[in-house]
Amino acid sequence: MRFPESSSFQGKLLRWIKGSMGKAFRIAVNNPLLNSAAAWCGADPLLCRLHHQWVGRNFNPAKSLQENVGFSHREDVEAALSKVHGTLWSFACGNLEEGASILDLGSGTGLIAKRMSSRFKIVGIDISEELTRVARKENPQCEFHVGDFLSFECGSDFALIYSIGVLMYFPPSRLRLFFERAHEVLRPGGYLFLQYSHALKRSDLWFPDISSIKYSPAIVERCAAEFFKIEAHHHSFFEEKIVQDYDRDPFPMDSFVNGYLLIARRP
Ligand SMILES: C[S@@+](CC[C@H](N)C(=O)[O-])C[C@H]1O[C@@H](n2cnc3c(N)ncnc32)[C@H](O)[C@@H]1O
């Protein structure tokens, strides 16, 4: 005997229970109290790993290369992306020789590498195997590695490292290590071009979501200044805007527009 109505209702109920339990579990293990305590005692890499959005990420062929790295085609996102990509391109052309060796940190599907490799030698590193497979296919002229930037040997002596929308996936207790590694792989006089999501409210300073951290520009600058000479540090879309600990007047939508840009030089 079959009960199609009831079984589909049961199926829906089961899925709902499973989904709600998963959500409840994630909320229970991803909250400001636990995340700040873990950051304080250096256990946050474990939490970051648990919530990591990219490690096992599958490429969705129905979506664009841009959507597959989490950026929509909404007007505000497109405007902010094109501003950051344009700033990177002019910065690199204005400061580096043609053919200079550049590291694309968090290269994703190789969107930025495509344009940059028309003038420079691009090496990419990304933690996602599948996105890197796509990046390689799209950019056979570039070299791509799969690995965690903090531990993987991706080469050294780079004239520039650029990293767009990636810092948010590094644990707070490893922020200093991030800049130490960047310093290690750059040649003396090399540049770091770092775009990141910055804190938009006071509560962001307590890491409410460890899977996507909005860092305070003041803290980022303090860590970077240990290894680099800061050349510029300002909002990545509204260049004249300077934020200290968190943004008191953010763009209303949670969007790529809310980003910050650090340009620093290895002494
Ligand atoms: C929002 S996407 C940005 C991709 C690319 N930068 C762009 O703008 O098109 C973030 C990327 O960072 C990568 N990523 C996250 N944590 C990483 C890590 N520890 N080491 C290397 N790559 C990482 C992810 O796999 C993902 O491709």
PDBQT file of the ligand as one rigid body, heavy atoms in Angstrom, charges set to zero:
ROOT
HETATM    1  C1  LIG A 301      35.599  35.097  -2.749  1.00  0.00    +0.000 C 
HETATM    2  S1  LIG A 301      36.710  34.027  -3.567  1.00  0.00    +0.000 S 
HETATM    3  C2  LIG A 301      37.711  35.220  -4.469  1.00  0.00    +0.000 C 
HETATM    4  C3  LIG A 301      38.426  34.612  -5.634  1.00  0.00    +0.000 C 
HETATM    5  C4  LIG A 301      39.297  35.586  -6.462  1.00  0.00    +0.000 C 
HETATM    6  N1  LIG A 301      40.253  36.278  -5.618  1.00  0.00    +0.000 N 
HETATM    7  C5  LIG A 301      38.456  36.567  -7.211  1.00  0.00    +0.000 C 
HETATM    8  O1  LIG A 301      38.351  37.747  -6.806  1.00  0.00    +0.000 OA
HETATM    9  O2  LIG A 301      37.887  36.166  -8.239  1.00  0.00    +0.000 OA
HETATM   10  C6  LIG A 301      37.800  33.525  -2.261  1.00  0.00    +0.000 C 
HETATM   11  C7  LIG A 301      38.839  32.515  -2.701  1.00  0.00    +0.000 C 
HETATM   12  O3  LIG A 301      39.798  32.341  -1.637  1.00  0.00    +0.000 OA
HETATM   13  C8  LIG A 301      40.189  30.990  -1.608  1.00  0.00    +0.000 C 
HETATM   14  N2  LIG A 301      40.778  30.699  -0.287  1.00  0.00    +0.000 N 
HETATM   15  C9  LIG A 301      40.154  30.696   0.916  1.00  0.00    +0.000 A 
HETATM   16  N3  LIG A 301      41.003  30.370   1.913  1.00  0.00    +0.000 NA
HETATM   17  C10 LIG A 301      42.214  30.169   1.319  1.00  0.00    +0.000 A 
HETATM   18  C11 LIG A 301      43.506  29.794   1.812  1.00  0.00    +0.000 A 
HETATM   19  N4  LIG A 301      43.710  29.565   3.125  1.00  0.00    +0.000 N 
HETATM   20  N5  LIG A 301      44.544  29.680   0.941  1.00  0.00    +0.000 NA
HETATM   21  C12 LIG A 301      44.339  29.883  -0.396  1.00  0.00    +0.000 A 
HETATM   22  N6  LIG A 301      43.123  30.242  -0.923  1.00  0.00    +0.000 NA
HETATM   23  C13 LIG A 301      42.081  30.387  -0.084  1.00  0.00    +0.000 A 
HETATM   24  C14 LIG A 301      38.883  30.262  -1.884  1.00  0.00    +0.000 C 
HETATM   25  O4  LIG A 301      39.076  28.933  -2.301  1.00  0.00    +0.000 OA
HETATM   26  C15 LIG A 301      38.257  31.135  -2.965  1.00  0.00    +0.000 C 
HETATM   27  O5  LIG A 301      38.599  30.724  -4.267  1.00  0.00    +0.000 OA
ENDROOT
TORSDOF 0
